[in-house]
Amino acid sequence: MKKHEGVSRDYFKFFFFFFLTVTIISFYFPASGDDLGWATSDGTALLENGFRNYNGRYMGNLSALCFSRIPALLPFIKSLTLTSVLVLIQKLTFNRSKTFLYLSAFLLVVPTALFKQAFVWTAGFANYYFSVFIGMFNIYLLLFKSDMTGKKNFVRIVLLFALGITGQLFMEHFTVAMLAFSVALNAYDYIKDRRLKPERIVYMIACVIGMVIMLTNGAYSKIFRGERAYQSLTGYGNSAFDFIKKLFGDVALDLLNACFPAMLVIFVLSLLLCRRRKLMRFILSLAAVSVVIFCSAVLAVETYSLFAMLAGIVTVYLALLFLITVKDIKSKRSKIRISFYCVMITVLTVPLLFVNPTGARCYSGVYVLLLMIVKELLDEYEVPLRVHRVKPVKALLTVMLAFDLVCYSTVFTANSNKISFIRSEVVRGNSNIELEHTQLGFFVHALDCEGENEKFKRRFCEYYHLPENIEISYKD
């Protein structure tokens, strides 16, 4: 008991440290993308219109509207969500390994396109990362919080119903995935025990209701009719090549942009687990050749389509290596879990083949599932070899958190200096203000007012309380 209490205290200390550090980093995130729209009168106008013909992401929209207007509390909300996701990853994978805990924390804070689009960007966080947290919490309630007395827990059923509906009102492909999960869960119960559990039936009904509420928004009928300029369905016609190009082009590129740190770890663990020496030699040789061709082609041509196609080749290569590894895994339980994670990744990804636009942010759920796959491979690697490399992973996490802090404090300083300069020019009576481009694109989803878009300039001035008659231009 004392040992268990000591371990629990260690975990609590770590989660508190992680929460505190990510909170400090989050204080330096500037408003980016369409955050200014949600935080100003444009967001209020959408709310007053009930988001009619905008989209059916009602909870995502309300969250973006709310979060963007509470800058003092937003860092705590973001940090609490990321820490909760980390806790739920540990819970859902039945894992108490400190190596996996620190590795998961490290991978969650690596600055990738996913991090800046689904965490730094407040509107992206409200729709993508927050929805992942809600979905994981729902799964936790369904799988781990059964009433051990055998009686129906009315409060839990009501909570699942409410969260089931609200969880469906964030992202369309996530809505499809959670409905598929709820149906599969009930099918499993019936096949295994020839009976259904009330809370899981209620959750499935809630998922259906949530999907209906979302899809009855007028925006989707316009998308189907091709009347939306920004959002559209992908038209493949009769060309199989167009489908393959989308799959091994845009989708693969977004997947790599979002998930390459977790994919890299899976690649390394797959090599360590590969038990066929000749095959391993072949894989390493193929990897070396692929890297040389990949780098040479990108440096020589530098075209988006070529880069996207090469991303597809790399993704397929990693997938094949992973499948070979899974075949060699001895644990039947690990194989079943990995298979389930792969099915869920497929369900989350397939809808993205048929819609435009998509981005790295759409793969936030996929990234969490990849971390769960990392856990299974890590267990297979650690158990037979008895290796527990906690200190190096802890050091990597510390370095990454420090790196994020330095990077985003620089972002914050640059943004603050820009606003101060504009205000000083306004005080001088200068209404034509020329700025230098802010080189922060790697860290921030979209830079505010970095162009000639009048809508963004108006939002920018309203958000920062600047006169609307100023003209902002940028040096070439």
Secondary structure, DSSP 4 states (H G I P E B T S, - for coil): -HHHHHHHHHHHHHHHHHHHHHHHHHTTPPP-TTHHHHHSHHHHHHHHTTTTTT-S-HHHHHHHHHHTT-TTTHHHHHHHHHHHHHHHHHHHTT---HHHHHHHHHHHTS--HHHIIIIISHHHIIIIIHHHHHHHHHHHHHHH---TTSS--HHHHHHHHHHHHHHTSS-HHHHHHHHHHHHHHHHHHHHHHSS--HHHHHHHHHHHHHHHHHHTSHHHHHHHTT--SS-EE---TT-HHHHHHHIIIIIHHHHHHHHHHHHHHHHHHHHHH---HHHHHHHHHHHHHHHHHHHHHHHHH--HHHHHHHHHHHHHHHHHHHHHHHHH---HHHHHHHHHHHHHHHHHHGGGGGEE---GGGGHHHHHHHHHHHHHHHHHHHHHHT---HHHHHHHHHHHHHHHHHHHHHHHHHHHHHHHHHHHHHHTT--EEEEPPP--TTTSSS-TT-SS-HHHHHHHHHHTT--TT-EEEE--
